[in-house]
Amino acid sequence: MSSDPDRDEDVPDLAELERIAVPGVVRRVPRYRAFIAAGAVVGLLVTLGLGLATLRPDEPGGLTAVLLVGLGLVTVGAVLGGLVAVIVESRS
C-alpha cells in the first residue's frame, strides 16, 4: 500500500502515462444550429425583399401569397444552411 492515502492504486503515474499516451487531433465541427438559423434568416430577408417589391395593396390574396412563398424560402434557406454546415464539416 502507498504512503499517500489520497492516491488511487488504479491511477498510473506520469511516466506510465507518457509511455501509453497516443497523440490526438482536435477536430473542429461547425455549429449546425447557427448555420440552419442563418439560412432561415437569409430566406426571411429574401422574402421581405420580394414581398416589398411585388406586393400591391389593391391585390386580393397578395399577402397570403407572400407568406406562403416566405414559408417556402425560409425552409429552403434552412436546408441550404444545413447543407453548407455538412460540407464545411466534411472538409475539416
ABEGO torsion letter per residue (X at the ends): XBABAABBAABBBAAAAAAABBBBBBBBBBBAAAAAAAAAAAAAAAAAAAAAAABBAABBGAAAAAAAAAAAAAAAAAAAAAAAAAAAAAAX
